[in-house]
Amino acid sequence: MSDPREPAAPDWYPDPFGRHEKRYYDGGEWTDRVSSHGRESVDAPTGDGRIPTVNRSTEKIRDDVQRAGGVDGGFGAGAGGGTIFTEPVLVVNQKAKVIELNNEYAIFDQGGNQVGAVRQVGQSTAKKLMRLVSSLDQFMTHKLQIVDMTGTPLLALTRPAKVVKSRIVVEDAEGLELGQIVQENMVGKINFGLHADGRKVGAIKAENWRAWNFSITDEGGTEVARITKTWEGVAKTLFTTADNFVVHIHRPLDEPLRSLVVASALGVDTALKQDSRGFG
């Protein structure tokens, strides 16, 4: 693709304008045909796409990194590159809201530069109202896009409606499934399996019963990354919805494990968000 917003072939793709789950590209331009939760509707292809930001200082982001274990140099000299797929450390800050009707996160590198964001898409007015007056949205389907700083979707995360355990379906920018993050237990330290192509390619393992910190391993059980929750302070933690966490990726990874690790912090947070034992 010469333009990341213009796919090569006619088809349904993640909505680059950030309002719906999918939008149809006719081979020449984005159309007004959109779809969320399997239902088609019409919405003009206008706007530049929402890029959530968080008002957080460089000093606080660097402090988060230090508290989570410090700078990671496992990618070798010249590592970084300024993208969510090449940075060895990703700092994820949720936008602080007293009442959360739409999940939004900013993603920074270890130096405090924003390299991406996460936005929730495809929510109906009825669902937002449900989130306002109750906690029943924890059982509903949630859809997120991970985007770069142009607003172009890089990954799409779908947490289907759940009763007990959660799973997160991870898709690439073309809407093709890369794998799934699957919750394996409800009692004790919460664990997730990373699945792709019909096999388990890794795992996310909580290191305490409150599920605040996680070790991410490959299929052989070797740790390849870590998720560490950091704290903003008692007042912000008690009275807003904000979660902050740091992802340390120890070495370059091949697909699909690379994308599943990048999606893991958002996947775990979304899966456990309404659970009193989870990140929230």
Summary of the structure (lengths in Angstrom):
residues: 280
radius of gyration: 18.0
end to end distance: 38.6
largest distance: 52.1
contacts: 903
relative contact order: 0.15
helix: 16%
strand: 35%
